[in-house]
Amino acid sequence: MTVGTKMIHIKPGMGPECQLTFPREGHQRPGQEQADLIICFEQIDHPRFRRFMHDIILEHEISLVDAFKAGPIHIKTLENE
């Protein structure tokens, strides 16, 4: 059995309904045809953000005073920036 590394690019919006298939890159057994490598995605919950279709939603409560000021609101991104 050969162990290897495969780099894959996860595109925005890929979720549980998506899968990547790499033909003949799965199990390798002598005398048998190689199987396909299939990667399925699992979406896990995030403490601050949630997904709606291809969008990422953040619900953030602000005071009435801040709403009237219409100033900037600072939030952390998914990468904590």
C-alpha positions as CSV (number, residue, x, y, z in Angstrom):
1,M,0.0,0.0,0.0
2,T,1.3,3.5,-0.9
3,V,0.6,6.4,1.3
4,G,0.6,9.9,-0.4
5,T,-0.5,13.4,-0.1
6,K,-3.1,15.1,-2.3
7,M,-3.6,18.9,-2.3
8,I,-7.2,19.9,-3.0
9,H,-8.7,23.4,-3.4
10,I,-11.9,24.0,-1.4
11,K,-14.0,26.5,-3.3
12,P,-16.3,29.0,-1.4
13,G,-19.8,27.5,-1.0
14,M,-18.7,23.8,-1.0
15,G,-20.9,22.1,1.6
16,P,-22.3,18.7,2.5
17,E,-23.9,18.2,-0.9
18,C,-20.5,18.5,-2.7
19,Q,-18.0,15.7,-3.2
20,L,-14.7,15.5,-5.1
21,T,-13.9,12.3,-7.1
22,F,-10.5,11.4,-8.2
23,P,-10.7,8.4,-10.5
24,R,-8.3,5.5,-9.8
25,E,-6.6,7.3,-6.9
26,G,-8.2,5.2,-4.1
27,H,-7.2,1.8,-2.7
28,Q,-4.4,0.1,-4.4
29,R,-4.3,-3.7,-4.1
30,P,-2.2,-6.0,-6.2
31,G,-4.1,-7.7,-9.0
32,Q,-7.2,-5.5,-8.6
33,E,-8.3,-2.4,-10.3
34,Q,-7.7,0.8,-8.4
35,A,-10.7,2.3,-6.7
36,D,-11.7,6.0,-7.0
37,L,-10.8,8.4,-4.2
38,I,-14.0,10.2,-3.1
39,I,-13.9,13.1,-0.7
40,C,-17.2,14.1,1.0
41,F,-17.6,17.4,2.9
42,E,-19.1,17.8,6.3
43,Q,-20.3,21.2,7.5
44,I,-19.7,22.0,11.2
45,D,-21.3,24.7,13.2
46,H,-19.3,27.9,14.0
47,P,-19.9,29.8,17.3
48,R,-20.5,33.2,15.5
49,F,-21.2,32.5,11.9
50,R,-23.8,30.4,10.0
51,R,-24.2,29.5,6.4
52,F,-27.2,30.2,4.3
53,M,-26.8,28.7,0.8
54,H,-23.6,30.4,-0.5
55,D,-23.6,33.2,2.1
56,I,-22.1,33.5,5.5
57,I,-24.3,35.2,8.0
58,L,-23.3,37.0,11.3
59,E,-26.0,38.3,13.6
60,H,-24.6,41.1,15.7
61,E,-26.7,43.2,18.1
62,I,-26.1,46.9,18.3
63,S,-27.5,49.6,20.5
64,L,-30.1,52.1,19.3
65,V,-27.5,54.9,19.8
66,D,-25.0,53.1,17.5
67,A,-27.7,52.5,14.9
68,F,-28.5,56.2,14.8
69,K,-24.8,57.2,14.6
70,A,-24.4,54.9,11.6
71,G,-20.7,54.6,12.4
72,P,-18.6,51.6,11.7
73,I,-19.1,48.3,13.5
74,H,-15.9,46.3,14.1
75,I,-16.3,42.5,14.0
76,K,-13.8,39.7,13.7
77,T,-13.7,37.7,10.5
78,L,-13.6,33.9,10.2
79,E,-9.8,34.2,10.3
80,N,-10.0,36.3,13.6
81,E,-8.8,39.4,11.9
